[in-house]
């Protein structure tokens, strides 16, 4: 388990800058290669599954985790695939909580 996955998501109240530069790069380096930072704005991970049922089961696990953490990603479900997109809407950018949620998603069975 990564150090990020051991932390809890903290609700953003706004008024803080989005991550950038060295801090963004440092947190990105703590995630696996399956996550991409897109335009310095959000995290994205695409997953493939053998069928719709397996993809839906993964989406449900992500949903349960998101509720427990109080941090909710965008999830796109299609037959055999799932795309998870994470950012902090309140600041329209990335915070440490986004990386924490990504690290916890990485621990879910696929």
PyMOL commands that set and color helices and strands:
alter all, ss='L'
color gray80, all
select helices_A, chain A and resi 3-6+21-29+52-69+96-106
alter helices_A, ss='H'
color red, helices_A
select strands_A, chain A and resi 36-38+42-48+74-78+81-86
alter strands_A, ss='S'
color yellow, strands_A
deselect
rebuild
show_as cartoon
